[in-house]
Amino acid sequence: MRPFRDRRRIVLAQRQGFARLALRAGVPIVPVVSAGSHETMIVLTRGHRLARLMQTHKWARISSLPIILAAPWGLLLGPTCALPYLPLPSKITFQVGQPLALHDRPCCEVEAAERAPTIYDRVEQTMQTMLDSLYEERLLPIFG
């Protein structure tokens, strides 16, 4: 439910569990991005402010009420976003990047937690570069 205006941005929201897991297992991270999937439905807002105003976290454990524009319904709010919709036509392009080697051997939880922010930044920057290159090749959402 990323807003349409942010469709060209990688948003991992500081979730670093993938980096800790890869470090503990001693495996590389393979970055994968797609361009075009966020053009099949127009998310106007995530609705964090609206959820705060309605205090949905207290009574429904919901921290956002997204507002989307989707056919055939028009505007959908919050839980109604789960209704099936007709996606807008869009060419979706995927790119699989080179594996990012992190370590030759598995490491402990403490070391993984210390190194995770650096790995996170590296992965996020790599993915953003990949996404930027995909969007540079796109002419129009439908034709790619």
C-alpha positions in Angstrom: 0.0 0.0 0.0 2.8 2.4 -0.9 1.4 5.8 -2.2 1.5 6.2 -6.0 3.9 9.2 -5.6 6.4 6.8 -3.9 6.2 4.1 -6.5 9.8 4.8 -7.7 11.2 4.5 -4.2 12.5 1.4 -2.3 10.9 1.4 1.1 12.2 -1.3 3.5 11.1 0.7 6.5 14.2 -0.1 8.6 13.2 -3.7 8.8 16.6 -5.4 9.2 15.6 -9.0 10.0 16.6 -10.2 6.5 20.1 -8.9 7.1 20.5 -10.5 10.5 19.1 -13.8 9.2 21.5 -13.8 6.2 24.5 -13.0 8.4 23.6 -15.8 10.9 23.1 -18.3 8.1 26.3 -17.1 6.2 24.4 -16.7 2.9 24.3 -13.9 0.4 21.4 -11.6 -0.2 19.9 -11.5 -3.7 18.2 -8.2 -4.5 15.0 -8.4 -6.6 13.0 -5.3 -7.7 10.0 -4.7 -9.9 8.9 -1.6 -11.8 5.3 -1.2 -12.8 3.4 -3.2 -10.1 2.6 0.0 -8.1 0.9 1.4 -11.2 -1.9 -1.3 -11.3 -3.7 0.4 -8.4 -3.4 4.0 -7.3 -2.9 4.3 -3.5 -3.6 7.9 -2.6 -2.4 7.7 1.0 -1.5 5.1 3.6 -3.9 6.7 6.0 -1.8 6.8 9.1 -3.2 10.2 10.2 -6.8 9.0 9.6 -6.1 5.9 11.7 -4.7 8.0 14.5 -7.7 10.3 14.4 -10.1 7.4 14.6 -7.9 5.6 17.2 -8.1 2.4 15.3 -5.0 1.0 17.1 -6.9 0.9 20.4 -10.0 -1.0 19.2 -8.8 -2.8 16.1 -5.0 -2.9 16.3 -4.9 -1.2 12.9 -2.3 1.6 12.4 -3.3 2.6 8.9 -6.4 3.1 6.8 -5.2 3.3 3.2 -7.3 5.2 0.6 -7.0 3.8 -2.9 -8.5 4.4 -6.3 -9.4 1.1 -8.0 -11.9 0.0 -10.6 -14.8 -0.8 -10.4 -15.2 0.6 -6.9 -13.7 4.0 -7.2 -12.4 5.1 -3.8 -11.8 2.4 -1.2 -11.0 3.1 2.4 -9.3 0.9 5.0 -10.6 -2.7 5.2 -12.6 -2.2 1.9 -9.1 -2.2 0.2 -9.3 -6.0 0.5 -12.1 -6.1 -2.1 -11.1 -7.6 -5.5 -10.4 -4.9 -8.1 -9.6 -4.7 -11.7 -5.9 -3.8 -12.0 -5.0 -0.9 -14.3 -3.0 -2.0 -17.3 0.7 -1.8 -16.6 3.9 -3.5 -17.9 5.7 -5.0 -14.9 9.4 -5.5 -15.2 11.5 -7.5 -12.8 15.2 -7.5 -12.3 17.3 -9.9 -10.2 20.6 -8.4 -9.1 23.9 -10.0 -8.3 24.1 -11.8 -5.0 25.6 -9.6 -2.3 28.2 -11.6 -0.4 28.1 -10.8 3.3 30.3 -13.2 5.1 32.1 -16.5 4.4 30.8 -18.1 7.6 27.7 -17.8 9.7 28.0 -15.4 12.7 26.4 -15.1 16.1 23.3 -13.1 16.9 25.2 -10.3 18.5 27.6 -9.8 15.6 24.6 -10.1 13.2 22.8 -7.4 15.1 25.8 -5.1 15.0 26.4 -5.5 11.3 22.7 -5.5 10.1 22.4 -1.7 9.7 25.4 -1.5 7.4 24.1 -4.5 5.3 20.6 -3.0 5.3 21.9 0.3 3.9 23.9 -1.6 1.2 20.9 -3.6 0.1 18.6 -0.6 0.1 21.0 1.4 -2.0 21.6 -1.5 -4.4 17.9 -2.0 -4.9 17.2 1.7 -5.4 19.9 1.8 -8.1 18.3 -1.2 -9.8 14.8 0.4 -9.6 16.1 3.7 -10.9 17.6 2.0 -13.9 14.3 0.1 -14.6 12.3 3.3 -14.5 14.8 5.1 -16.8 13.8 2.6 -19.5 10.1 3.1 -19.0 8.2 5.4 -21.4 4.6 5.0 -20.2 3.1 2.8 -17.5 1.1 0.6 -19.9 3.8 0.1 -22.6 6.8 0.1 -20.3 
